[in-house]
């Protein structure tokens, strides 16, 4: 990878800065990302991980992804989940169906709902606020992690109201935090190709900025391995890091690879991102995002073994044992597992498993002991990507 002695010296200087706990700039980051071998990248990332999270603990959460509707008007080329208004497969879930799903979540010891869906042309803030109020009235202990930045921006544009007002209304109705979905790659060249109708880079960032101003937290995500360049991957991470410096909104960062099956974007992608490429990005993100405490390794696109390998590449969180996931699985990617399997892989990697909530606080449920560990017989089928 390194082409000259000068490049090697520069690369070593970048690595030394990381070892010393110093921040690297975008130019240094690009040199490190493209020039450092994977093993060395993992070693630097692991050192960063233990500097930010000294305990040999790997966390996970039990939640359920409920998509209230799959109706969407943004026509994103990477999405195999959405349906246009009027499509035979378009749906909006009834309260009865949503309550049944939450009952199943509670029975499995779950504590959080991930609520995301399409950009519906007729469902406005009042509809979602009523849904959140109904859920909180019936299940006051359930944490609602919902409405990604593009969904909130869509409501703002639909109603011609400021983003902050929309978030405030949803928060008052029961929205607890905002998932980082819809970020894809925060670069305008890329977004104009893969999601031209969706919130742009600054609009995505501003939703999270306004959420922070209201005392809310969220996560940051990245879907890579399609039409973006290495420089644009660094640009994405820089936007996330800069916003975290500004307002501290993010609890965690979650990267995953583009899944091309059944998508329009597939024809523009030369090859599917490899597991090595995933691990490289995971490790680099841990190094570069020095102000975000947690980085999540996700098994849904890579499988349990690569996810486990991610724990040696800087990740300190195993993601979510979801009861349901529809977006990535619509693109032909589905890895099933259970809480017992998650905990086994964490232990086999040399760490102690710990259930958590969205704020990364340890939790104990009737299905866990006082350390938050699930008994072996408590099985939860999982297909999901955590947000």
C-alpha positions in Angstrom: 0.0 0.0 0.0 2.8 2.5 0.9 4.6 3.5 -2.2 7.7 5.4 -1.0 9.9 6.0 2.0 8.4 9.5 2.4 4.9 7.9 2.5 6.1 5.4 5.1 7.5 8.1 7.4 4.2 10.1 7.1 2.2 7.0 7.9 4.3 6.2 10.9 3.9 9.8 12.1 0.1 9.4 11.8 0.2 6.1 13.7 2.3 7.7 16.5 -0.3 10.5 16.9 -3.0 7.9 17.4 -0.9 6.0 19.9 -0.4 9.2 21.8 -4.1 9.9 21.8 -3.9 12.8 19.5 -6.5 13.7 16.8 -5.6 13.1 13.2 -6.9 15.5 10.5 -8.7 14.4 7.3 -5.6 14.3 5.2 -3.8 12.2 7.8 -6.9 10.0 8.1 -6.9 9.3 4.4 -3.3 8.4 4.5 -3.9 6.0 7.4 -7.0 4.5 5.9 -5.5 3.8 2.6 -1.9 3.0 3.7 -1.9 1.1 6.9 -2.2 -2.7 6.9 -5.3 -4.2 8.4 -3.6 -5.8 11.4 -1.9 -2.6 12.4 -5.1 -0.7 11.9 -6.8 -3.1 14.3 -4.1 -2.7 16.9 -4.4 1.1 16.8 -8.2 0.8 17.0 -8.1 -1.6 19.8 -5.9 0.7 21.8 -8.3 3.6 21.2 -11.2 1.4 22.3 -9.6 0.6 25.6 -8.6 4.2 26.1 -12.3 5.2 25.8 -13.8 2.1 27.3 -11.2 0.5 29.7 -13.3 -2.4 31.0 -13.3 -5.7 29.0 -17.1 -5.5 28.5 -19.0 -5.8 25.3 -22.6 -4.5 25.3 -25.7 -5.3 23.4 -29.4 -4.4 23.5 -32.6 -6.3 23.0 -35.1 -4.3 20.9 -37.5 -4.6 18.0 -37.6 -2.8 14.7 -41.1 -1.8 13.8 -41.7 -0.1 10.5 -45.1 1.6 10.9 -45.3 2.1 7.1 -43.3 1.0 4.0 -44.8 3.7 1.9 -42.1 6.1 0.6 -41.7 8.8 -2.0 -37.9 9.2 -2.0 -37.2 6.3 -4.4 -33.7 5.7 -3.0 -31.7 3.4 -5.3 -30.2 1.4 -2.5 -33.5 0.5 -0.8 -35.3 -2.8 -1.5 -37.8 -2.2 1.3 -40.0 0.7 0.3 -43.2 0.7 -1.8 -44.7 3.6 -3.7 -48.1 4.9 -2.7 -50.8 2.7 -4.1 -48.5 -0.3 -4.6 -50.2 -3.7 -3.8 -47.5 -4.4 -1.1 -47.8 -0.9 0.5 -48.9 -1.0 4.2 -49.5 1.1 7.3 -49.7 -0.9 10.4 -52.7 -0.9 12.7 -52.5 -0.3 16.4 -53.4 -4.0 17.0 -50.5 -5.2 15.0 -48.1 -2.7 16.7 -49.3 -3.7 20.1 -48.9 -7.4 19.3 -45.3 -6.8 18.3 -44.6 -4.8 21.5 -46.1 -7.6 23.6 -43.8 -10.1 21.9 -40.8 -7.7 22.6 -41.7 -7.4 26.3 -42.2 -11.2 26.6 -38.6 -11.6 25.3 -37.2 -9.1 27.8 -36.8 -6.3 25.3 -36.8 -2.7 26.4 -36.6 -0.6 23.2 -38.5 0.0 20.0 -36.7 1.1 16.9 -39.4 2.9 14.9 -38.5 3.9 11.4 -40.4 3.7 8.1 -40.9 5.3 4.7 -41.5 8.9 3.8 -45.2 8.7 3.6 -46.8 11.6 1.7 -49.9 11.8 4.0 -48.8 10.8 7.5 -47.8 14.0 9.4 -46.4 14.8 12.8 -49.8 14.5 14.5 -50.1 10.9 13.3 -46.7 9.9 14.7 -47.3 11.9 17.9 -50.5 10.1 18.5 -48.8 6.7 17.9 -46.1 7.6 20.4 -48.6 8.7 23.0 -50.6 5.5 22.6 -47.5 3.4 23.0 -46.3 5.2 26.1 -49.8 5.1 27.7 -49.8 1.3 27.2 -46.1 0.6 27.7 -44.6 3.4 29.7 -41.3 1.5 30.3 -40.6 1.1 26.6 -37.9 3.4 25.1 -38.9 4.8 21.7 -35.8 5.2 19.5 -37.4 6.5 16.3 -37.8 8.8 13.3 -34.4 9.0 11.5 -33.3 12.5 10.5 -34.6 12.2 6.9 -38.0 11.2 8.2 -38.1 14.2 10.5 -36.9 16.5 7.7 -39.7 15.0 5.5 -42.3 16.0 8.1 -40.8 19.5 8.4 -40.9 19.9 4.6 -44.4 18.4 4.3 -45.8 20.7 7.0 -43.7 23.8 6.2 -42.6 23.9 9.8 -39.1 24.2 11.4 -37.4 21.0 12.2 -37.0 21.9 15.9 -40.8 22.3 16.2 -41.4 18.9 14.7 -38.9 17.2 17.0 -40.3 19.1 20.1 -43.8 17.8 19.3 -42.6 14.2 18.8 -40.5 14.4 22.0 -43.5 15.7 24.0 -45.5 12.7 22.7 -42.9 10.2 23.8 -40.0 10.1 21.4 -36.9 9.3 23.5 -34.0 9.4 21.0 -33.3 9.5 17.3 -31.6 6.7 15.3 -28.9 7.7 12.8 -30.5 6.1 9.8 -30.6 7.8 6.4 -27.0 9.1 6.7 -25.7 6.7 4.1 -22.7 8.8 3.0 -22.7 12.4 4.0 -21.3 13.7 0.8 -23.5 15.7 -1.7 -22.0 14.0 -4.8 -22.9 10.6 -3.4 -26.4 11.6 -2.1 -27.3 13.1 -5.5 -26.7 9.6 -7.0 -28.2 7.3 -4.4 -30.8 9.4 -2.6 -31.5 12.7 -4.5 -35.0 13.2 -2.9 -33.9 12.6 0.6 -32.5 15.1 3.2 -29.1 16.4 2.1 -25.9 16.4 4.3 -26.5 19.6 6.1 -30.2 18.8 6.6 -29.4 15.4 8.2 -26.8 17.1 10.5 -29.2 19.8 11.5 -31.9 17.4 12.6 -29.3 15.9 15.0 -28.2 19.4 16.0 -31.7 20.4 16.9 -32.4 17.2 18.7 -29.3 17.9 20.9 -30.6 21.4 21.6 -33.8 19.7 23.1 -31.7 17.4 25.3 -32.1 14.3 23.1 -29.4 11.8 22.1 -29.0 9.8 18.9 -26.7 7.5 17.0 -24.6 8.0 13.9 -24.5 5.5 11.0 -22.7 4.9 7.7 -23.7 2.7 4.8 -20.6 2.3 2.6 -19.4 0.2 -0.3 -21.4 1.6 -3.3 -20.4 4.7 -5.3 -18.4 6.6 -2.7 -14.6 7.2 -2.7 -12.2 6.8 0.2 -12.1 10.6 0.4 -15.9 10.7 0.7 -15.8 8.1 3.5 -13.4 10.4 5.4 -15.7 13.4 4.6 -18.6 11.5 6.2 -16.7 10.7 9.3 -15.5 14.3 9.6 -19.0 15.6 9.5 -20.0 13.2 12.3 -16.9 14.1 14.3 -17.4 17.9 13.9 -21.0 17.7 15.0 -20.1 15.6 18.0 -17.6 18.3 18.9 -20.3 20.9 18.6 -23.1 19.3 20.6 -22.2 15.8 21.8 -25.4 14.2 20.4 -24.1 10.8 19.4 -23.9 7.8 21.8 -22.4 5.5 19.2 -21.3 5.0 15.6 -22.6 2.1 13.5 -21.1 1.3 10.0 -22.4 -1.4 7.7 -21.9 -2.4 4.0 -24.3 -1.8 1.2 -26.4 -4.8 0.4 -27.1 -4.8 -3.4 -29.6 -7.6 -3.9 -33.0 -6.4 -5.2 -31.9 -2.7 -5.4 -31.6 -0.4 -8.4 -28.2 0.8 -7.3 -26.7 -2.6 -7.7 -26.1 -2.0 -11.4 -23.8 0.9 -10.5 -21.7 -1.0 -8.0 -18.7 -3.0 -9.3 -18.5 -5.4 -6.4 -19.9 -6.0 -3.0 -17.7 -4.7 -0.1 -15.7 -7.5 1.4 -15.4 -8.5 5.1 -11.9 -7.2 5.2 -13.1 -3.8 3.9 -15.8 -3.8 6.6 -13.2 -4.5 9.3 -10.9 -1.8 7.9 -13.7 0.8 8.1 -14.8 -0.3 11.5 -11.3 0.0 12.9 -10.6 3.3 11.2 -13.8 4.8 12.4 -12.8 3.8 16.0 -9.6 5.7 15.5 -11.0 8.7 13.7 -14.1 9.3 15.9 -12.2 10.0 19.0 -15.1 11.9 20.6 -17.7 9.1 20.2 -17.4 6.6 23.1 -19.0 3.6 21.5 -18.5 1.8 18.1 -20.8 -1.1 17.1 -19.9 -4.2 15.2 -22.9 -5.5 13.3 -23.5 -9.1 12.4 -26.4 -8.6 10.0 -24.3 -7.8 6.9 -21.2 -9.8 7.8 -22.3 -12.7 10.0 -21.5 -13.6 13.6 -17.9 -14.5 13.0 -16.8 -11.3 11.3 -18.9 -9.3 13.9 -16.9 -11.1 16.6 -13.7 -10.2 14.8 -14.8 -6.6 15.0 -14.4 -6.8 18.7 -10.6 -7.1 18.1 -10.8 -4.1 15.7 -12.0 -1.5 18.1 -15.7 -2.2 18.6 -17.1 -2.4 22.1 -20.8 -3.1 21.2 -22.4 -6.1 19.5 -25.5 -4.2 18.4 -29.0 -5.4 18.8 -30.7 -8.7 19.3 -33.7 -7.7 17.3 -36.9 -9.5 17.0 -37.6 -8.1 13.6 -35.8 -6.3 10.8 -37.2 -5.6 7.3 -35.0 -3.1 5.5 -31.6 -5.0 5.1 -33.4 -8.3 4.9 -35.3 -7.0 1.9 -32.0 -6.7 0.1 -31.3 -10.4 0.7 -29.2 -10.2 3.8 -30.4 -12.0 6.9 -28.3 -13.6 9.6 -30.3 -15.2 12.4 -29.1 -15.5 15.9 -30.2 -15.5 19.6 -29.2 -13.7 22.8 -27.4 -16.9 23.9 -25.3 -16.9 20.6 -24.5 -13.2 21.0 -23.3 -13.8 24.5 -21.3 -16.9 23.5 -19.5 -15.0 20.7 -18.7 -12.1 23.1 -17.3 -14.5 25.7 -15.3 -16.5 23.1 -13.7 -13.2 22.1 -12.5 -12.7 25.7 -15.1 -10.2 26.9 -17.9 -10.1 29.4 -21.4 -9.5 27.8 -23.6 -6.8 29.2 -27.1 -5.8 28.3 -27.6 -2.1 27.9 -30.1 0.6 27.0 -29.8 3.3 24.3 -27.7 5.5 26.6 -25.3 2.6 27.2 -26.3 2.1 30.8 -26.4 -1.5 32.1 -29.9 -2.9 32.4 -31.3 -5.9 34.3 -34.7 -7.4 33.2 -36.7 -10.3 34.5 -34.9 -12.4 31.8 -31.4 -11.4 33.1 -29.4 -11.7 36.3 -28.0 -8.8 38.2 -25.1 -8.5 35.7 -27.6 -8.1 32.8 -26.7 -11.6 31.4 -29.4 -13.7 29.8 -29.9 -17.3 30.8 -29.1 -19.8 28.1 -32.8 -20.8 27.6 -33.9 -17.3 26.8 -33.8 -17.2 23.0 -34.6 -14.3 20.8 -34.6 -14.7 17.0 -32.7 -11.8 15.5 -32.3 -10.5 12.0 -31.4 -6.9 12.6 -29.1 -4.0 12.2 -29.0 -1.8 15.3 -29.5 2.0 14.8 
